[in-house]
């Protein structure tokens, strides 16, 4: 194969620079023959052949494209003298800090809204307003990352986070809480991290790499609510938001110091001419969907799979307060339990599952698991039963989100990974815009069991869609 040993074309050694500079015509696919000494001899022929037999020209085209992409990426990072181990470590540390800060303020937000006499309907409007802003910002931010690079994208996200938490820390009215949501237009640090880690990992290890990022985020989910609950009880909810602001400033500093300006492969001149430098280009988005039909399908699957979780998550804070009467610190413990389950799934289980089962099998299995979990939710009467139901539900959601994200980044060129992730997170934000309204209607008119019935029905439909794909 192309990746094994040294390469020779017509007796001359082919270096990586030769591959980068050349535009290999797949129609004249070269023969790649492995010699006895482990080198590879590339001979011109009308079809591609390997030691084990003939390799179709189409597969040779894909292999050549992947090798050139990898070499361009290595060449780009080498030019900037980047220590990849340091970059990846900083990415994981920042993911943890981002989750800690985000969940500090998310844990105290319901108590702040009650402090300023917000009812359930107004709280739903706040959640819808927040998700609507993120819906608009997701695709713009994704394209921004593709055009201006990882450092600029992550820096913008952490700056936005610091602004949100800072305003929330100064809030003394419901109006300021609404105003604090405005910088959420660029609160997409997790999306930016997924883009960077996708750029730095190959396709075979991408799901596992994304799983490690999600694991660090899940650790932050465990720690964040605990810190937020403790600060709220010891000091105040505004003080917890101020701590989150300081943590975001630390993350911003780490990005400036350690993240390279661009982690994407160096594009050829022809590729650059065809691409648009516009941050918001409808033509770019529509072309991406037309050229990647698999991406369009899995974006739809992401919407369908995410709807039950979005509905339940949007109402979860109010449910645990009103139905189960948990205090701020008890709610923190509960959220930390969910985060712990996510850590085990993302850090240990998903990597092993993806090595044994195909991505479609994992998606179908998670749909079954989630349908059963939501049905069981209809019978929940106390907090311990809710805990037992949330464990398999968390596992199913971890599998679904990680696998879909990996599939989508593989379905598009590396230069468009930020754009497709932007569309993915925009879909999630769209669900977040609609989910609080749907959840409020369900809870008000049909009660808590209606959330479980809705989730079960949607996941059964998802299973049927995946089975026919």
C-alpha positions in Angstrom: 0.0 0.0 0.0 1.0 3.6 -0.3 1.8 4.0 3.4 4.4 1.2 3.6 8.1 1.8 3.2 10.0 4.1 0.9 8.6 4.9 -2.6 10.3 4.9 -6.0 8.9 6.1 -9.3 10.7 4.8 -12.3 13.7 3.9 -10.2 13.9 7.3 -8.4 13.1 7.8 -4.7 9.9 9.7 -4.1 10.0 12.0 -1.1 7.2 13.5 0.9 7.9 16.9 -0.6 7.5 15.3 -4.1 4.0 14.0 -3.0 3.0 17.4 -1.7 4.2 19.2 -4.8 2.7 16.8 -7.3 -0.9 16.5 -8.3 -1.4 12.8 -9.0 -4.0 12.1 -11.6 -6.2 9.2 -10.3 -7.0 8.3 -13.9 -3.4 7.3 -14.4 -3.2 5.5 -11.0 0.3 4.3 -10.2 1.2 0.8 -9.4 2.4 0.5 -5.8 4.6 -2.6 -5.4 6.2 -3.6 -2.2 9.8 -4.8 -2.7 11.6 -7.4 -0.6 13.4 -4.8 1.5 10.2 -3.1 2.6 10.3 -0.3 0.1 7.6 0.6 -2.3 8.1 0.9 -6.1 5.6 3.1 -7.9 5.3 2.1 -11.6 3.0 3.8 -14.1 0.2 1.5 -15.4 -3.4 1.8 -16.5 -4.6 0.4 -13.1 -3.3 0.2 -9.5 -2.0 -3.1 -8.2 -0.6 -4.3 -4.8 1.1 -7.4 -3.7 -2.2 -9.0 -2.7 -3.8 -8.3 -6.1 -5.3 -5.4 -7.9 -6.5 -2.2 -6.2 -9.1 -0.1 -8.0 -8.1 3.3 -9.1 -10.9 4.9 -7.0 -9.4 3.4 -3.9 -5.9 4.5 -4.9 -7.3 8.0 -5.3 -8.7 8.0 -1.8 -5.4 6.7 -0.4 -3.3 9.3 -2.3 -5.6 12.0 -1.1 -5.3 10.9 2.6 -1.5 10.6 2.4 -1.2 14.0 0.9 -3.5 15.5 3.5 -1.5 13.9 6.3 1.8 15.1 4.9 0.5 18.7 4.4 -0.8 18.7 8.0 2.6 17.5 9.3 4.4 20.0 7.1 2.2 22.9 8.3 2.7 22.0 12.0 6.4 21.5 11.5 6.8 24.9 10.0 5.4 26.4 13.3 7.7 24.3 15.5 4.6 23.0 17.4 5.0 20.3 20.1 1.9 18.2 19.4 1.9 16.6 22.9 1.8 20.0 24.5 -1.0 21.2 22.1 -3.1 18.1 22.8 -2.6 18.4 26.6 -3.6 22.0 26.6 -6.7 21.2 24.5 -7.8 18.6 27.1 -7.0 20.8 30.1 -9.0 23.7 28.5 -11.9 21.4 27.7 -12.0 20.5 31.4 -11.8 24.1 32.5 -14.5 25.1 30.0 -16.9 22.4 31.3 -16.1 23.4 35.0 -16.9 27.0 34.3 -20.0 26.3 32.2 -21.5 24.0 34.7 -20.8 26.2 37.6 -23.0 28.9 36.1 -25.6 26.4 34.7 -25.9 24.9 38.2 -26.6 28.2 39.9 -28.7 29.7 37.0 -32.1 28.2 38.1 -31.6 29.6 41.6 -30.7 33.0 40.3 -33.8 33.1 38.2 -35.9 32.1 41.2 -34.1 34.8 43.3 -35.4 37.4 40.8 -38.9 35.9 40.7 -38.8 34.2 37.3 -41.6 31.7 36.8 -41.4 28.5 34.7 -42.6 30.2 31.5 -40.1 33.1 31.8 -37.3 30.5 32.5 -38.4 28.7 29.3 -38.1 32.0 27.4 -34.6 32.5 28.8 -33.5 29.0 27.6 -35.1 29.6 24.2 -33.3 33.0 23.9 -30.0 31.4 24.8 -30.4 28.5 22.3 -31.6 30.9 19.6 -28.4 33.0 19.9 -26.3 29.8 19.8 -28.2 28.6 16.8 -27.3 31.7 14.8 -23.7 31.6 16.1 -22.9 27.9 15.5 -22.4 27.9 11.7 -20.7 31.4 11.7 -18.3 30.2 14.4 -17.6 27.0 12.5 -16.8 28.8 9.3 -14.7 31.3 11.3 -12.6 28.4 12.5 -12.1 27.1 9.0 -11.0 30.5 7.7 -9.0 31.9 10.6 -7.7 28.8 12.4 -8.0 27.1 15.7 -6.3 29.7 17.9 -8.6 32.5 16.8 -11.7 30.3 17.1 -10.9 29.0 20.6 -9.8 32.5 21.8 -13.1 34.0 20.6 -15.1 31.3 22.4 -13.3 31.7 25.8 -13.5 35.5 25.6 -17.3 35.1 25.1 -17.5 32.8 28.0 -15.7 35.2 30.3 -18.1 38.0 29.2 -21.2 35.8 29.9 -20.1 34.7 33.3 -18.9 38.2 34.3 -22.2 39.8 33.4 -24.0 37.0 35.3 -21.8 37.7 38.3 -22.9 41.3 38.3 -26.6 40.5 37.7 -29.1 42.1 40.1 -32.2 41.7 38.0 -33.9 39.3 35.5 -33.0 41.8 32.7 -29.3 41.4 33.3 -29.6 37.6 33.2 -31.1 37.9 29.7 -28.4 40.4 28.7 -25.7 37.9 29.9 -26.9 35.4 27.2 -26.1 37.8 24.3 -22.3 36.9 24.1 -23.4 33.3 23.7 -23.3 34.0 19.9 -19.7 32.7 20.1 -19.9 30.4 23.1 -18.7 27.4 21.1 -15.5 26.3 22.8 -16.4 22.6 22.7 -17.2 22.9 19.0 -13.9 24.6 18.4 -12.1 21.9 20.4 -13.8 19.2 18.3 -12.6 20.9 15.2 -9.0 21.1 16.3 -8.8 17.6 17.6 -10.4 16.3 14.4 -7.7 18.1 12.4 -5.0 16.5 14.6 -6.2 12.9 14.4 -6.5 10.4 11.6 -9.8 8.8 10.7 -9.1 5.5 12.4 -8.5 7.1 15.8 -10.9 10.0 15.5 -13.8 8.6 17.4 -11.5 7.6 20.3 -9.8 11.1 20.2 -13.2 12.8 20.3 -14.1 10.5 23.2 -11.1 11.7 25.2 -12.2 15.3 24.7 -15.7 14.4 25.8 -14.3 12.6 28.8 -12.5 15.7 29.9 -15.7 17.7 29.4 -17.5 15.0 31.5 -14.9 15.4 34.3 -15.7 19.1 34.3 -19.4 18.3 34.6 -18.5 16.4 37.8 -16.4 19.1 39.3 -18.3 22.2 38.1 -21.6 21.7 39.8 -19.8 20.7 43.1 -17.8 23.9 43.0 -20.8 26.0 42.0 -23.0 24.5 44.7 -20.4 25.0 47.4 -19.7 28.6 46.5 -23.5 29.3 46.3 -24.0 28.0 49.8 -20.9 29.6 51.3 -21.1 32.9 49.5 -23.6 33.6 46.7 -24.7 32.6 43.2 -23.1 35.7 41.8 -19.8 34.7 43.4 -20.0 31.3 41.6 -20.5 33.1 38.3 -17.4 35.3 39.0 -15.3 32.2 39.6 -16.4 30.9 36.2 -15.4 34.2 34.6 -11.9 33.9 36.1 -11.5 30.3 34.9 -12.5 31.3 31.3 -9.8 34.0 31.4 -7.2 31.3 32.3 -8.4 29.2 29.3 -8.0 32.2 27.0 -4.4 32.7 28.2 -3.6 29.1 27.5 -5.0 29.3 24.0 -2.9 32.4 23.2 0.3 30.8 24.5 0.1 27.2 23.2 -2.5 26.7 20.4 -1.1 27.0 16.9 -2.7 29.5 14.5 -3.8 26.8 12.1 -4.0 23.0 12.6 -5.5 22.2 9.2 -3.5 20.7 6.2 -1.8 23.1 3.9 -4.1 23.6 0.9 -2.8 23.5 -2.6 -3.1 26.7 -4.6 -6.0 25.3 -6.7 -7.9 24.3 -3.5 -7.4 27.8 -2.1 -8.7 29.4 -5.3 -11.9 27.3 -5.1 -12.6 28.1 -1.4 -14.2 31.2 -0.1 -12.8 33.2 2.7 -16.2 34.5 3.7 -17.1 33.6 7.3 -20.8 33.4 6.5 -21.3 32.0 3.0 -24.6 30.3 2.2 -23.0 28.9 -0.9 -20.4 27.2 1.2 -23.0 25.5 3.4 -25.2 24.4 0.5 -22.3 23.1 -1.5 -21.1 21.1 1.4 -24.6 19.4 1.7 -24.8 18.6 -2.0 -21.3 17.2 -2.2 -21.6 15.1 1.0 -25.0 13.3 1.1 -23.9 11.2 4.1 -23.4 14.4 6.0 -26.9 15.6 5.3 -28.3 12.2 6.5 -26.4 12.2 9.7 -27.2 15.8 10.4 -30.9 14.8 10.3 -30.2 11.8 12.5 -28.4 14.2 15.0 -31.6 16.3 15.2 -33.9 13.4 15.7 -31.6 11.7 18.3 -31.0 14.9 20.2 -34.6 16.0 20.6 -35.6 13.8 23.6 -32.4 14.7 25.5 -32.9 18.4 24.7 -36.4 18.4 26.1 -35.5 16.5 29.2 -32.3 18.6 29.8 -34.2 21.9 29.4 -36.6 21.0 32.2 -34.3 18.9 34.4 -33.3 21.8 36.7 -36.9 22.7 37.4 -37.9 19.0 37.8 -35.3 18.3 40.4 -36.3 21.4 42.3 -40.1 21.2 42.1 -40.8 17.4 42.0 -37.8 16.0 43.9 -37.1 19.2 46.1 -33.3 19.1 45.8 -31.2 22.0 47.1 -28.4 23.7 45.2 -25.7 21.5 46.6 -27.8 18.3 46.2 -28.4 19.2 42.6 -24.7 19.6 42.2 -24.1 16.1 43.5 -26.8 14.7 41.1 -25.2 16.4 38.1 -21.8 15.1 39.2 -23.1 11.6 39.1 -24.2 12.0 35.5 -20.8 13.4 34.7 -19.1 10.4 36.3 -21.1 8.0 34.2 -20.1 10.0 31.1 -16.4 9.9 32.1 -16.5 6.1 32.2 -18.3 5.9 28.9 -16.1 8.4 27.0 -12.8 7.5 28.5 -13.1 3.7 28.7 -16.1 2.1 26.9 -16.5 4.0 23.6 -13.0 3.4 22.4 -13.4 -0.3 22.9 -16.8 -0.4 21.4 -15.7 1.3 18.2 -12.9 -1.2 17.7 -15.4 -4.1 17.9 -18.6 -2.8 16.3 -19.4 -0.6 13.3 -20.7 2.9 13.9 -24.2 2.0 12.6 -24.5 -0.9 15.0 -23.6 1.3 17.9 -26.1 3.9 16.8 -28.9 1.3 16.6 -28.0 -0.2 20.0 -28.0 3.2 21.7 -31.4 4.0 20.2 -32.8 0.8 21.8 -31.1 1.6 25.1 -32.5 5.1 25.1 -36.0 4.0 24.2 -36.0 1.6 27.2 -34.6 4.2 29.5 -37.3 6.8 28.6 -40.1 4.2 29.1 -38.7 3.4 32.5 -38.7 7.2 33.4 -42.5 7.1 33.3 -42.5 5.0 36.4 -40.0 7.1 38.4 -41.3 8.2 41.8 -38.2 9.3 43.8 -34.7 10.5 43.3 -33.1 7.1 43.6 -35.3 5.7 40.8 -34.4 8.7 38.7 -30.7 8.0 39.3 -31.1 4.4 38.2 -32.9 5.5 35.0 -30.4 8.2 34.2 -27.4 5.8 34.1 -28.3 3.9 30.9 -29.7 7.1 29.5 -26.4 8.9 29.9 -24.6 5.9 28.4 -26.8 5.9 25.3 -26.5 9.7 24.8 -22.7 9.5 25.0 -22.5 6.8 22.3 -24.9 8.6 20.0 -23.3 12.1 20.2 -19.7 10.9 19.9 -20.3 8.5 17.0 -22.4 11.0 15.0 -19.7 13.7 15.5 -17.0 11.3 14.3 -19.0 10.2 11.3 -19.7 13.8 10.3 -16.1 14.9 10.4 -15.2 11.9 8.2 -17.9 12.7 5.7 -16.3 16.1 4.7 -12.8 17.3 3.8 -10.5 18.4 6.7 -10.7 22.0 5.5 -14.5 22.0 6.2 -14.5 20.2 9.6 -15.3 23.5 11.4 -18.2 24.2 9.0 -19.8 20.7 9.4 -19.4 20.9 13.2 -20.9 24.4 13.2 -24.0 23.0 11.4 -24.1 20.1 13.9 -24.1 22.4 16.9 -26.5 24.7 15.2 -28.9 21.8 15.0 -28.4 21.2 18.7 -29.1 24.8 19.4 -32.2 24.6 17.3 -33.4 21.8 19.5 -32.5 23.9 22.5 -34.7 26.7 21.1 -37.7 24.5 20.7 -37.2 22.0 23.6 -37.9 24.4 26.5 -41.2 25.3 25.0 -42.1 21.7 24.3 -41.0 20.6 27.7 -42.9 23.4 29.5 -46.1 22.4 27.6 -45.6 18.7 28.4 -44.9 19.3 32.1 -47.7 21.8 32.6 -50.4 19.8 30.8 -49.4 16.1 31.1 -46.9 15.9 33.9 -43.5 14.4 34.4 -44.2 11.0 32.8 -44.9 12.7 29.4 -41.2 13.4 29.1 -40.5 9.7 29.2 -43.2 8.8 26.7 -42.0 11.4 24.2 -38.4 10.2 24.4 -39.3 6.6 24.0 -41.5 7.2 20.9 -38.8 9.4 19.2 -36.1 6.8 19.8 -38.2 4.0 18.3 -38.7 6.2 15.2 -34.9 6.8 15.2 -34.3 3.0 15.3 -36.5 2.5 12.3 -34.7 5.2 10.3 -31.3 3.7 11.1 -32.4 0.2 10.3 -33.5 1.2 6.8 -30.3 3.2 6.1 
